[in-house]
Structure formats: C-alpha cells, structure tokens
Amino acid sequence: MKAMVYLWQKKNGEVEARFSVDWEACERMEITREDGRTVCWLREPMPLGIAEESCRLFNFAGKRGDSRTPDQRAMSLRQSAESAWDAAGEKGVSVLVTSRSEGEREKNAEWRKANETEWEVLSAAAEQAGACLQGRSLLREEAMAMLAKALPTLREREPLQALQLSALRGAVRLAAAIAPRAAGSAGSRRRQGLRCRRCGSGEERMRRTRCASCGRSGCAVCEACAALGRSRECELLVLGAEQPGTALAALPPAFEDRWGLSPAQRSAAEAAYRFLRAVGEAPASIAVEPCQPLACSQHLATQALRLLRRMLASLALTSGRSSHADHPARSFLLWAVTGAGKTEMIFPLLDAVLRAGGRALIATPRRDVVLELAPRLLKAFPDVRQAVLYGGSEDRWTNAPLTIATTHQLMRFQHSFDLVLVDELDAFPYHNDPVLHYAADKARRRHGATVLLSATPPAKLRQRIRRGQAGCARVPVRYHRHPLPVPQRLSLPPLSKLVQRRELPRALLAPITVSVRRGAQVFVFVPYIKHVLPVVGLLRRAAPALGIRTEEIAGTYSSDPERASKVQDFRQKKLRLLVTTTILERGVTIPKSDVFILGAHQSTFDDASLVQMAGRAGRSADDPFGRVYFGSPYLTLSQRQACRQIRAMNRMARRRGYLRQEGERA
Amino acid sequence: MRLADRLHEWLHPRMPDCVLCGQSIGRNASGPLPVRDAFFRRILREGLCGSCLGWIPWILTIACPICGRPDRCGDCLRRPNRPFVRSRGAVRYDDAMKELLALYKYRGLEKLEPILAAMLSAAVEPMLSEMRFDAVTAVPIAERRLEERGFDQAERIACAVAERYRIPFRPLLKRTRHTGKQSFKGRRDRIEDMKGTFAAIEPPPALGQASRALPFPQSGPRILLIDDIYTTGSTMAECSAALRQAYPNGEIHGAVWARS
C-alpha cells in the first residue's frame, strides 16, 4: 500500500517527518490536536517502505540540532524522499512538496463540526484497537480481521482509519512489513539489506515482483514466512504496544511445588525458577529489532564495544560470571532426557508467572501436541483463560494470559509474553530454522525470559551453554529413576542389500524374537519411506520365526492415511511390531517397548534423532529396561555421539544420586 | 559457508526443490506432459517433482467442442447465443488444483506463476496449431482486489503465455463495477450478477491484424481471452460480449487454466 509523508511541527518548534496510511484520518485528527500542526507533505503517496525510510532519513538529519528554515526543511524532505527511492533501487525519481494552506485547516475544522458523532465512533474504535492489538505483530489483513472481530460495527475503510488514529496517539506502531534498506550506506560492505520484520529473514529469502498496490516493479516479498500471509515491502505491519509492568520482578522468592515433582525434576525446575527471578531483577534487554544504522563513527564505536564485551565474556568464563551480572542471558535450557516428565516441570514456572500477573506462552512444533497440552493445562490452571493457536484455530484473535501455540503462530506476536516456553526446540520446524528462533525472541517481552525444553539440544546451543551465554539445568534421569537404556550395536548389511536379498539376517531376527517373547511392543525405525513397505514384507515373511501373526506387523509413514489408527492399534497391542520413519521419533509413549533402528548409519538419522528414537524404550515404571539396537554396517559419528550422550546422562544421574538403589521400591 | 560445504555443493549440485511439496526433485522425473513448448516443459519439470506432476488432472479429451469440458456438457446447449467461438481449459478444477490456485491467488505465492502459465499453455497450444491470434487479453480483476492482492492473476499468466508464443498482449477490458467473490454464488446468481460487469476500454485500441497479409483475410481481429477458471462460462460470455461490441467483426476464443 501507499503512504503519505508529511512534516509535523510540534508545539516546541521541533519538526518531525511522519507517514500516514490514511491521510484523511490524519488530516481530521490534526484539528483536535493542540500539540502541533502539519507543515507540508509530499504530493504523491509513496510505497510504504520508501515512505518509512524517507521519514527516518529526515528525522535522522534533524537529530543533530535542527536549525533549518521552513524552506530548507521542505527541501530536505524532498531530498530524503529522493534518496529513499534511490536506496530502494529506483533511480531518478523526483518528488514534489505541497505546503499547508490555511483554507484546508478550516475545511477540516468544518468537517469535524459537521460529523461529530462519526468522529466519536472512530475515536472510540481507535482506543479499542490499541487495546486489543497489544503485544501483537500483524499484517494489515490480519489486523483488519482482528478488528472486525473486536469491533464488528466498523465498515470499509474505517478499521484502517481507526488504526491510523491509534498510531497517532501512540497506542500502536505502523511500519512496513519488510524493513527498508538503509539509504546512505550504499557501497559499504556492512550495508544493511532488506529484513522481514515479521520473521527476521534477509534479502536472500525474498523475491521481487511487480506489485499493483504500490505500483513498483520490484516490490520485495518475503517467502520465508509466506505460510502466514504475505509480508511485502509495501505491506503494513501493525505493532501493538507492550503492556506495562514486569511480572518476573514480582515473582515470590520461594519456589512452590504442588505437583509432586521427583528430586531431579525439582532441582531443575528450581534452577529455572531462580533464572526467572534473576531475569526479573535485571534491566530490560534491547529490542530484537535491528537497531537503526548509526553514523559511521558511532557505528565503529559500537562495533569496538561489542568486540570488547565479547572478549570480556570469554574471560569471564574462567573467572566466574561477573560480567553476566549486568547482561544476563535471557534464555535457559531445561535439558531433560526423554521420558523425564518435562510437562510437569513447567507447571510450577507457569503457575508462578501467571500468579504474578504475567503472560505465558508455550510453543511446540506440532499441532497434536498443542491439542493434547491444552486440556492438561486447563486442568492444572482452571481459572486462567487460555488461547489455543494453530493453523485454522478459533482463538486466532483472542488475547489470553496463557497461550499455547504452534511455533509458526509466534510470528503474530511482539513483546507479548513474560515467559516463553519453547518445547522440543530441535524438532522439525525449529531445526535449523533461524526464522522461528527470531519469532520466539520477538514474542518475548523486553523484561521477559525464554525457557527452552529439549532432550537433544542442538550443538550450537550446547556451545552457548558451555560459554555461559545461556543457562542450563539438566534432568539426567527419567521420572521412574532408572537409567536410560544404552543402545547396543547390531552389525547388519545396509537396508537396500537386505531388501535385495529378500531375507533378514538371524542377527536381527534373534533379538526381535527375544523382544516378542518378553511381551514387548517392537518399534522398527527405517531411514526412508521407501524402506517401510519392503521391510514390513520381509518381517511378515519371517513372522512365524518371530512368534507373531503376520497381521500384527504393520508399517506407517508421514503420508499414510491410516497413520493415526495404526499408532492407536500399536498402543492397544493389536499390532505388535510397527515399522516407521522418524515421524514417530517423538511424542509417542508406549509402556513396554523395544526399539530397533535399521540403517542407523544413514544421514537422515542424526545424533538427536537417534537419542529420541532410543528414548522410546523403557519409558514406564513397570518396564524401565527397554532394549535399544542400532543396526548398521559401520559405526558413524552420530551413533557414537548418541551413545555418548545417553551414557553421560546416566553417569550424571548416578553421581547425583538420582538413580534408584538396588532393591529400592517406589 | 565452510569450504567443505562449498566444495560439496560444487561436486554434487543440488537439484531444486519442488515448489509445492518441498521435496527434492529426482534427476529423472518422467511421465508425459501435454505441453510441447520446450521452455514451458522445462519449467514444469524443474519446478515440480514427479508425484506433484502426477497429480495434475490434464484435460486430454474434449467432450464439448464449445467450452472444452471433458464430460458431456448441458450448459453450452442451453445457452442460446454465445459471443465466444470456443474455450479450452488446461486442467480440471479438482481439489488439488483448487489448493494450487489458492496458494497463488490468496496466499500470494508468486513463484507459482510460471508454473500456472506453463500449465495454461496446454490449452493454448492446440488452438495455436490451428489458427493465429492477433492479440491476447485477460479478464481483469476489480480495482480494489488488485490493490489488496498486488497482482492480477489472469493478466500475469496471460502475459507469460503471450510473450512465449509471441502474440501481443493488450489490456482490452475493464470492470465497470465491483462484484462479490464468485466462489460463494450459485449458477443462476453468477450469470445474473455478471451482466454488465465488464466493458471494453474506450476507445478500443487498434489491433494489428496478421491475417490481412494472407490470401483470405479474416474480417475482424481474432482475440484470445484468458482467465484462470471457467465455471459457468458467465465471465467468459460477458467479456466476449464486451469485446464483440468494441470489435464488431472480431472473433473471440477463450483459454482458461482450469475448467470446473
């Protein structure tokens, strides 16, 4: 869309450039305002991104003591607009400036007099719009949908006018969805390119297309977050204000546990709680948005400062954490082994934050987890309002203190939550996706904190923890206090060979038979979908030798229409053996189960995925010693790392005395 | 990027991913395509993976010579006078195609544009093998919708096809009033609703007529009218009628991406 750029003179004589997406609303607003007046404006509306950049340029020049005459200012506005066009890649665009004549002021005043009631309605709507958009970051279309739900009486252009009014009053901020390229730094290597304000992606994830709403031939569109509506250079992003108050500072000093946590769970949850309190006492962090580019000298200075700080931080690693006192890390990892009972551990944290009047968010990668978690949380916190968000959910525009969302929905928030809990941060959509990390940081309030939950944190995060840039508490033992089953290796030929040979080796069939005899459910993981059906065939052929019926063996994969029912059958022991891909590596708990991973050397199975699959075994207190096998022709780094991680956790549990003693009963 | 990664990429070039399902495209995606143009064939082969290509319900046999429907068609018999000569569709409008069009139109995934254009060429090519056109034009969308969406889908794919087959693209139509979304209406409503929605641009631009150079010139220009979907034919009929008014001897042929 397009926006008008105008100069606004405040009462104290200061002049500021602003842009307006609804010029009419701005004009009419002016009359009511005592604090200033419009001086002049650019005659033609400009594409939103360019309008924003022009304002920034003008205001930036004005920061260093403004002694310009009105004519010089108009000239300067023109120049700013022209260099903004230039920076956007369109050379030689010239713009014209119109000055305010007295007649128009009168006309607006007359309009106000004639339409007093209409004005009142709009004014009230603006107030409400500001309130319901708090903590949100919405594209124009989304904001319109939200306003349509909150204020169904508004028609046609009125929601936009209400937004503009609300922006003039400072209740919301209007911006281009893609932060424009900074002008003036052309040629420098550090030149800041376009950046999507919603998902943080850079220019490499964007595509330039012809756009009819701003009239440019190369208007950039972000493809990284296209799943949630189109973020483009001329699209309007509505950013709600941050709610006042700091919930984390108001946390009670004592940690309270109403949920009967085990000692290991309790100590980790307490560590997380201490972290929340430490964050609450610390000053607010800097906004996640890339800061405005500074003048060259200043820029160098900040660079040098940053370098110095980093050096200090690395020194501090050895000498305690003195320098972290004033720059506390805002994220904390709860590193809990598979089956440790992560959900129970977050209850006390949620409880404390909610009771202190804060807002909490739980983000998880999968929709089914969201749907499963919501009733559990409702039971735990019956008097707290919930918003359950996923693609196509009813609560899309609801604001509630407790929000449970799929990770993509995070992009619709900004500075909204005191506590952001990110579940399974290494699972599919989060894995290697900087977009969702950006979104999770953005959704957190400036005074807020992030707690990450994972059984298999990615290497980068582990490194940050080692360097002291993020806190961490480990839960090295499962809730039933037995050690994790350590994988054993089976030397098998590669799967493709097995399929070709149409026969499974005894080395594999023998341990499966043992599992079947002891009455366990058997998971067989294969690396690719194409292997599922052949392996099912082979196992069915060997069924008599295994001691099960052929119909008790099945296979499933992501696009299998009967996937849900097969998993259900497997749970109910109607199926004894399930061949599957990595889709079942998380979130499935089968009381008595053994795990066979075939083709464990394949690159689709990284160490995280191997640890997760191994974590399917021995999850219940009745059968804590499940068996796990890695079947592969040779040992790979991933397999070795997975085993090492599992052993390390078991060692730590033993050292801390979390493990159940021989002969001890529950 | 690490040196090793770069080296790996160089030695083992990655095939592009399928724009629909995101799976990597196999080296030997095969299967017949009803498109002859090499450029469009490459777009389809390199843009979509084998299984997504397999989902496309191409219209290969035509049952109705007028609207190009693959099944028996009562609509065209019932229609008393029809301002267009014939219309051809490239694919059936099934659920998969509905999703594809929604991705492009409503989600604004503009990278699908060349793919849709390539698919449309399956409808255009057979017509081009029989005759030549003097101009290509598209059914316009409403001004307000254009501003919201940022692009006019029919115009975009029409432009791509026109450019490839070297026929001049001319905007010849405009909308005179705003109608609600067609997808929420029944057949009768649609036909009623469409009346008088379109008009030719005033004054009608002069179209160069290639057939004038031939021994048996046609009397008027031959125009190819392009749209994304043909459901009841009311849009096509209205637009053709408007074009006929502007070019009284003209011959209007339609080509649509999907025939529902």
Interface residues (C-beta under 8 A of the other chain):
Chain A: M1 E141 R207 T209 R210 C211 A212 S213 C214 C219 V221 E223 A226 A227 G229 R230 R232
Chain B: R107 G108 L109 E110 K111 L146 E147 E148 R149 G150 F151 D152
